[in-house]
Amino acid sequence: MNSVLRTPTSVLALVLALAVPSMMPGQSTKDRLLEIQRDVALLQGALMDSDRGTGQKIAALEALMKQNLDAITKLNQALAVIESAVNRQGDQVVGPVVNTAAKVDAMSAQFGGLRDAVEESNSMITRLQREVEDIKTTLTTLPPPGSYGAPAGETGGSLGEDFFSQAQADFNRGNYDLAKAQFDDFLRLSAGSGRAPEAQYYLGAIAYNQGNFEEAANQFDRVLERYPVGLISADALFKKAMSLQKLDRTQEATNEFQAVIERFPNSSVAPNAQGMLDEIASGGGKPSPVRR
């Protein structure tokens, strides 16, 4: 650019020089005109050269600007391609993430419902287990039916029968202390009665239901000692084993359960004894709490 600016200046100086006519001594007018024509031709050539140089530089600048514009255009196109690719990638990533979040929420809801169902099932199982344990307790603590006793004529009199009936009624109502006193009176007044084994058995059942398992084991043992051949013996032996198991005297209880099976294999409590042996062998064997 500096050379372009300098060229017109030199041309201008030449023009000024030509504008001031000066003739050398002895020079003719014709020679001077010829000299001026040469100078004008030189000036025109210089101007043409200057125009060509300027045009070339302008063309070079235009080419450079065109290259820059082309580069900017290509850069914008590349940026558009990148932006489009980023948008596509975003759609591909965001969509699955949203879907995954929705699935996670749905699974969380399902797990919540499943957890509630499991808790409800566990609660139901617990209730059923309690009911089963209560039934087992009832079966193992209630005295046998009156068929174990003898006919009423062998009770030792109406007074003894009255004591027995009243004691039995109090037992069924849960009045254990009153029932115990009345069964004791019955045994004192009617020791030789055919219902004496049953009264003795009731005393063991009362102690068991009151949680006095040591006393229960002793009372059931008295049934076995005093009435070894009675029909009630199998039940008394089983209840004695249950009392020992309640006291965590597992080995003694195991021996008694085994004795039930060996001595009374056809009794109604023999399967119960085998069930308790199976529980003890499996590591359970803890009898259910008694109902008060």
C-alpha positions in Angstrom: 0.0 0.0 0.0 2.9 2.5 0.7 4.4 1.9 -2.7 1.0 2.6 -4.3 0.7 5.8 -2.4 4.3 6.8 -3.3 3.8 6.2 -7.1 1.2 9.0 -7.7 3.4 11.4 -5.8 6.4 10.7 -8.1 4.1 11.1 -11.1 2.8 14.3 -9.7 6.3 15.6 -9.3 7.0 14.7 -13.0 3.9 16.5 -14.1 4.9 19.6 -12.2 8.3 19.4 -13.7 6.8 19.2 -17.2 4.5 22.1 -16.5 7.4 24.4 -16.1 9.0 24.8 -19.5 12.6 25.3 -19.5 14.8 25.2 -22.5 18.4 24.5 -22.6 20.6 27.0 -24.3 20.9 26.3 -28.0 17.9 23.9 -27.9 15.3 24.3 -30.6 11.6 24.3 -30.0 11.1 21.1 -32.0 13.7 19.3 -29.9 12.0 20.6 -26.8 8.6 19.3 -28.0 10.0 16.0 -28.8 11.5 15.9 -25.3 8.2 16.8 -23.8 6.4 14.1 -25.8 8.9 11.6 -24.5 8.4 12.7 -21.0 4.6 12.5 -21.5 5.0 9.0 -22.8 7.1 8.1 -19.9 4.5 9.6 -17.6 1.7 7.6 -19.3 3.8 4.4 -18.9 4.4 5.2 -15.3 0.7 5.8 -14.7 -0.2 2.6 -16.5 2.4 0.7 -14.5 1.0 2.3 -11.3 -2.6 1.4 -12.3 -1.5 -2.2 -13.1 0.2 -2.5 -9.7 -2.7 -1.1 -7.9 -5.2 -3.3 -9.8 -3.1 -6.3 -9.0 -3.0 -5.5 -5.3 -6.7 -4.8 -5.3 -7.3 -8.1 -7.0 -5.1 -9.8 -4.4 -7.0 -8.2 -1.6 -10.3 -9.2 -3.2 -9.1 -12.8 -3.6 -7.9 -12.8 0.0 -11.3 -11.4 1.2 -13.1 -14.0 -1.0 -10.9 -16.8 0.7 -11.8 -15.4 4.1 -15.5 -15.3 3.2 -15.3 -18.9 1.9 -13.6 -20.0 5.0 -16.2 -18.2 7.2 -18.9 -19.8 5.1 -17.4 -23.3 5.5 -16.9 -22.6 9.3 -20.6 -21.7 9.6 -21.6 -24.8 7.7 -19.3 -26.9 10.0 -20.8 -25.3 13.0 -24.4 -26.0 11.7 -23.4 -29.6 11.2 -22.0 -29.9 14.7 -25.0 -28.2 16.2 -27.3 -30.6 14.3 -25.3 -33.5 15.5 -25.3 -32.3 19.1 -29.1 -31.8 18.9 -29.5 -35.4 17.6 -27.2 -36.7 20.3 -29.2 -34.8 22.9 -32.4 -36.3 21.6 -30.9 -39.7 21.7 -29.6 -39.3 25.2 -32.5 -37.3 26.8 -35.2 -39.6 25.4 -33.7 -42.8 27.0 -33.0 -41.0 30.2 -36.6 -39.7 30.5 -37.8 -43.2 29.7 -35.5 -44.7 32.2 -36.6 -42.3 34.9 -40.2 -43.1 34.1 -39.5 -46.8 34.3 -37.6 -46.3 37.6 -40.6 -44.4 39.0 -42.9 -47.2 37.9 -40.7 -49.9 39.3 -40.5 -47.9 42.6 -44.2 -47.8 42.8 -44.4 -51.6 42.0 -41.8 -52.3 44.7 -43.7 -50.2 47.1 -46.9 -52.2 46.4 -45.0 -55.4 46.6 -43.4 -54.4 49.9 -46.9 -53.5 51.3 -48.2 -56.9 50.1 -45.2 -58.7 51.7 -45.7 -56.9 55.0 -49.4 -57.7 54.9 -48.6 -61.3 54.1 -46.1 -61.4 57.0 -48.7 -59.9 59.3 -51.2 -62.5 58.2 -48.7 -65.3 58.6 -47.9 -64.0 62.1 -51.5 -63.9 63.0 -52.0 -67.4 61.7 -48.9 -68.6 63.6 -50.4 -67.1 66.8 -53.7 -68.8 66.1 -52.0 -72.2 65.5 -49.9 -71.8 68.6 -53.0 -70.9 70.6 -54.7 -74.0 69.2 -51.7 -76.2 70.1 -51.6 -74.7 73.6 -55.3 -75.4 74.0 -54.9 -79.0 72.8 -52.0 -79.6 75.1 -53.4 -78.0 78.2 -57.1 -78.8 78.3 -57.9 -81.9 80.4 -59.3 -85.0 78.7 -63.0 -85.5 78.4 -65.0 -87.0 81.3 -64.9 -90.4 79.6 -61.6 -90.9 81.6 -63.6 -91.0 84.8 -65.8 -93.7 86.3 -69.6 -93.7 86.5 -71.1 -91.2 88.8 -72.0 -93.8 91.3 -68.3 -94.3 92.0 -67.5 -90.6 92.8 -67.7 -91.1 96.6 -71.0 -89.3 97.1 -73.0 -86.4 95.9 -70.8 -83.9 98.0 -67.7 -85.0 96.1 -69.5 -84.8 92.8 -70.7 -81.3 93.6 -67.1 -80.2 94.4 -65.9 -81.7 91.1 -68.6 -80.2 89.0 -68.1 -76.7 90.5 -64.4 -77.0 90.2 -64.7 -78.0 86.5 -67.0 -75.0 85.8 -64.6 -72.6 87.5 -61.7 -74.1 85.4 -63.6 -73.5 82.2 -64.3 -69.9 83.2 -60.6 -69.3 84.0 -61.1 -69.1 87.7 -58.0 -71.2 88.3 -57.3 -70.4 91.9 -60.9 -71.2 92.9 -60.9 -74.3 90.8 -57.6 -75.5 92.3 -59.0 -75.2 95.8 -62.1 -77.2 94.9 -60.2 -80.0 93.1 -58.0 -80.2 96.2 -61.1 -80.6 98.3 -62.5 -83.2 95.9 -59.3 -85.3 96.2 -59.3 -84.9 100.0 -62.9 -86.1 100.2 -63.0 -88.6 97.4 -59.4 -89.9 97.0 -60.8 -93.3 95.9 -63.2 -91.9 93.4 -63.0 -92.9 89.8 -62.7 -89.3 88.9 -59.7 -88.7 91.1 -57.2 -89.1 88.2 -59.1 -86.5 86.3 -59.1 -84.1 89.3 -55.4 -84.6 89.7 -54.9 -84.0 86.0 -56.9 -80.7 86.3 -54.5 -79.5 89.0 -51.6 -80.0 86.5 -53.5 -78.1 83.8 -54.2 -75.2 86.2 -50.5 -74.9 87.1 -49.6 -75.1 83.4 -52.1 -72.4 82.4 -50.9 -70.1 85.2 -47.3 -70.5 83.9 -46.1 -72.5 86.9 -44.5 -75.2 84.8 -42.4 -76.7 87.6 -45.6 -77.3 89.6 -47.4 -78.5 86.5 -44.7 -81.1 85.9 -45.1 -82.3 89.5 -48.9 -82.5 89.3 -48.8 -84.5 86.0 -46.2 -86.7 87.5 -48.5 -87.4 90.5 -51.2 -88.6 88.0 -48.6 -91.1 86.6 -47.5 -92.2 90.1 -51.0 -92.6 91.6 -52.9 -93.8 88.5 -50.4 -95.4 86.2 -52.8 -97.7 84.4 -55.6 -95.1 83.8 -56.7 -93.9 80.4 -55.5 -90.4 81.4 -51.9 -91.5 81.8 -50.9 -90.9 78.2 -52.2 -87.3 78.4 -50.5 -86.7 81.7 -47.2 -88.0 80.4 -47.4 -85.7 77.4 -48.3 -82.7 79.4 -45.5 -83.4 81.8 -43.1 -83.4 78.8 -44.6 -80.1 77.6 -44.0 -78.6 81.1 -40.4 -79.7 81.1 -39.9 -78.3 77.6 -41.3 -75.0 78.9 -38.6 -75.1 81.6 -35.9 -75.5 78.9 -35.2 -79.0 80.2 -35.1 -80.2 76.7 -33.4 -83.5 77.3 -35.8 -84.5 80.0 -38.7 -83.4 77.8 -37.3 -85.4 74.9 -37.2 -88.5 77.0 -40.8 -88.1 78.1 -42.0 -87.4 74.6 -40.3 -90.6 73.5 -41.9 -92.5 76.4 -45.3 -91.3 75.2 -44.7 -92.9 71.8 -43.3 -96.1 73.3 -45.8 -96.6 76.1 -48.9 -95.3 74.4 -48.3 -95.7 70.7 -52.1 -95.8 69.9 -53.0 -92.8 72.1 -54.4 -89.5 70.6 -51.3 -87.6 71.9 -48.7 -90.0 70.4 -48.7 -88.0 67.1 -48.3 -84.7 69.1 -45.3 -86.2 70.9 -43.7 -87.2 67.6 -44.3 -83.7 66.3 -42.5 -82.2 69.3 -39.6 -84.5 68.9 -39.4 -83.4 65.2 -39.4 -79.8 66.3 -36.7 -80.3 68.9 -34.6 -82.2 66.3 -35.0 -79.3 63.9 -33.8 -76.7 66.4 -37.2 -75.3 67.2 -39.1 -77.3 69.8 -40.0 -74.2 71.9 -43.6 -74.7 72.9 -45.9 -71.8 72.3 -46.8 -69.5 75.3 -49.9 -70.5 77.1 -53.0 -68.3 77.0 -53.8 -66.8 80.3 
